[in-house]
């Protein structure tokens, strides 16, 4: 490979890193949206519990809230996993850039 082709390859790797960084930003936005929904649901459940007419009704509301909170936790964990995988990809791409730069040094 020529030095110019290795440099073009490095530029492609840099674009890949930028793409992965935008995926991280998207996942963080998704996590923020999930937290906003959870906050709104907390207010909703609070109002429903105050206006519940019977103890059985309150228990069913609390059970539904628990299921929703577990779902929110799973969604947030999924987003955190996506971020971790994306960071690993970025790390691997940076290693490729490092190897490519070493290849350029050898070609000179």
C-alpha positions in Angstrom: 0.0 0.0 0.0 1.2 3.5 -0.7 1.4 6.2 1.9 -1.5 8.1 0.3 -3.8 5.0 0.4 -3.0 4.5 4.1 -3.8 8.1 4.8 -7.1 7.8 3.1 -7.8 4.7 5.1 -7.0 6.7 8.3 -9.5 9.4 7.2 -12.1 6.7 6.8 -11.4 5.4 10.3 -11.8 9.0 11.6 -15.2 9.2 9.9 -16.2 5.9 11.5 -15.2 7.3 14.9 -17.4 10.3 14.3 -20.3 8.1 13.3 -19.9 6.0 16.5 -19.8 9.2 18.6 -23.1 10.3 17.1 -24.5 6.9 18.1 -23.4 7.5 21.7 -25.1 10.9 21.6 -28.3 9.4 20.3 -28.3 6.7 23.0 -27.8 9.4 25.7 -30.8 11.3 24.2 -32.8 8.2 24.3 -31.9 7.6 27.9 -32.9 11.2 28.7 -36.3 10.6 27.1 -36.8 7.4 29.0 -36.1 9.3 32.3 -38.5 12.0 31.3 -41.2 9.4 30.7 -40.5 7.8 34.0 -40.8 11.1 35.8 -44.1 11.8 34.2 -45.3 8.3 35.0 -44.2 8.9 38.7 -46.5 11.9 38.8 -49.3 10.0 37.1 -49.0 7.1 39.6 -48.9 9.4 42.5 -52.2 11.0 41.4 -53.8 7.6 40.8 -52.8 6.3 44.2 -54.3 9.4 45.9 -57.5 9.0 44.1 -57.8 5.2 44.4 -61.0 4.1 46.1 -60.0 0.8 47.6 -57.0 -1.1 49.0 -57.2 -3.6 46.2 -57.2 -0.8 43.6 -54.1 0.7 45.3 -52.3 -2.7 45.2 -53.0 -3.1 41.5 -51.7 0.4 40.8 -48.5 -0.3 42.8 -48.0 -3.6 40.9 -48.4 -1.8 37.6 -45.9 0.8 38.7 -43.4 -1.9 39.7 -43.7 -3.5 36.3 -43.2 -0.2 34.6 -40.2 0.7 36.7 -38.6 -2.7 35.8 -39.3 -2.0 32.1 -37.7 1.5 32.4 -34.6 -0.1 34.1 -34.3 -2.6 31.2 -34.6 0.1 28.6 -31.9 2.2 30.3 -29.6 -0.8 30.7 -30.0 -1.5 27.0 -28.9 2.0 26.1 -26.0 1.7 28.5 -25.0 -1.5 26.8 -25.2 0.2 23.4 -22.9 2.9 24.7 -20.4 0.4 26.1 -20.3 -1.5 22.8 -19.9 1.7 20.8 -17.0 2.8 23.0 -15.3 -0.6 22.4 -15.8 -0.1 18.7 -14.1 3.4 19.0 -11.3 1.9 20.9 -10.7 -0.8 18.2 -10.9 1.8 15.5 -8.3 3.9 17.3 -6.0 0.8 17.4 -6.4 0.5 13.7 -5.4 4.1 13.2 -2.4 3.5 15.4 -1.3 0.5 13.3 -1.9 2.5 10.1 0.3 5.3 11.3 3.0 2.8 12.2 2.7 1.4 8.7 3.2 4.9 7.2 6.4 5.2 9.3 7.7 1.9 7.9 6.9 2.9 4.3 8.9 6.2 4.6 
